[in-house]
Amino acid sequence: MKKTLAMTFIAALGYASLAVAGAKFSVEETTIGEILESEQAKSAMIEVFPEFSNTAQLQMAAGMTLKQIQAYSSDVITDEKLAKLDKALKAIN
């Protein structure tokens, strides 16, 4: 019984890892903090938004998505730029 329970737990952990590994970045679902944790995602973001190269300022919005902060900075975070970044982020995974 204990062995079966342990095997089930290990299998569940394996599936959880696969789900995380298969996760894709997106401007609507991925927080800025998560983007900053990935060098590839961070580089893609800075390529589209060079004004975001000062990551210290971005840390204040680390728990928000780019789509969420667009409402506060729609002149900088345009739909066109978000679409461009979203395409680049999804190409990472």
C-alpha positions as CSV (number, residue, x, y, z in Angstrom):
1,M,0.0,0.0,0.0
2,K,2.7,2.5,1.0
3,K,4.7,1.6,-2.2
4,T,1.6,2.2,-4.4
5,L,0.9,5.6,-2.7
6,A,4.5,6.6,-3.1
7,M,4.5,5.6,-6.8
8,T,1.3,7.6,-7.3
9,F,2.9,10.6,-5.7
10,I,6.0,10.4,-7.8
11,A,3.9,10.0,-11.0
12,A,1.9,13.1,-10.0
13,L,5.1,15.1,-9.5
14,G,6.3,14.0,-12.9
15,Y,3.1,15.1,-14.6
16,A,3.3,18.5,-12.7
17,S,6.8,19.0,-13.9
18,L,5.8,18.2,-17.5
19,A,3.0,20.7,-17.3
20,V,5.3,23.5,-16.0
21,A,8.0,22.6,-18.6
22,G,5.4,22.8,-21.4
23,A,4.1,26.1,-20.2
24,K,4.4,29.0,-22.6
25,F,5.0,32.6,-21.9
26,S,2.3,35.1,-22.9
27,V,1.6,38.8,-22.4
28,E,-1.8,38.0,-21.0
29,E,-0.9,35.2,-18.5
30,T,2.7,35.5,-17.6
31,T,3.7,38.1,-14.9
32,I,6.5,40.5,-15.5
33,G,8.3,38.8,-12.6
34,E,8.2,35.5,-14.5
35,I,9.4,37.2,-17.7
36,L,12.3,38.7,-15.8
37,E,13.3,35.3,-14.4
38,S,13.9,34.0,-17.9
39,E,16.9,35.5,-19.8
40,Q,15.3,34.7,-23.1
41,A,11.9,36.2,-22.2
42,K,13.6,39.2,-20.7
43,S,15.6,39.8,-23.8
44,A,12.5,39.5,-26.0
45,M,10.7,42.0,-23.8
46,I,13.5,44.5,-23.9
47,E,13.9,44.1,-27.6
48,V,10.2,45.2,-28.1
49,F,10.2,47.6,-25.2
50,P,13.7,49.1,-24.9
51,E,12.4,51.5,-22.3
52,F,12.0,48.5,-19.9
53,S,15.8,48.0,-19.7
54,N,15.7,49.5,-16.2
55,T,14.4,46.3,-14.6
56,A,14.4,47.9,-11.1
57,Q,11.3,49.9,-12.1
58,L,9.7,46.8,-13.5
59,Q,10.1,45.0,-10.2
60,M,7.3,47.2,-8.8
61,A,4.9,45.6,-11.3
62,A,6.4,42.1,-11.0
63,G,3.1,40.5,-10.0
64,M,1.2,42.0,-13.0
65,T,1.1,41.0,-16.6
66,L,2.0,43.4,-19.4
67,K,-1.6,43.3,-20.6
68,Q,-2.7,44.4,-17.1
69,I,-0.3,47.4,-17.0
70,Q,-1.3,48.4,-20.5
71,A,-4.2,50.3,-19.0
72,Y,-1.8,52.5,-17.1
73,S,0.6,53.0,-20.0
74,S,-1.3,52.5,-23.2
75,D,0.9,55.0,-25.1
76,V,4.0,52.9,-24.5
77,I,2.4,49.4,-24.3
78,T,0.4,49.3,-27.5
79,D,-1.6,46.4,-28.9
80,E,0.9,46.1,-31.8
81,K,3.9,45.9,-29.4
82,L,2.1,43.4,-27.2
83,A,1.3,41.2,-30.2
84,K,4.9,41.3,-31.4
85,L,6.2,40.4,-27.9
86,D,3.6,37.7,-27.5
87,K,4.7,36.1,-30.7
88,A,8.4,36.2,-29.5
89,L,7.5,34.8,-26.1
90,K,5.5,31.9,-27.5
91,A,8.5,31.0,-29.7
92,I,10.7,30.5,-26.7
93,N,9.0,27.3,-25.6
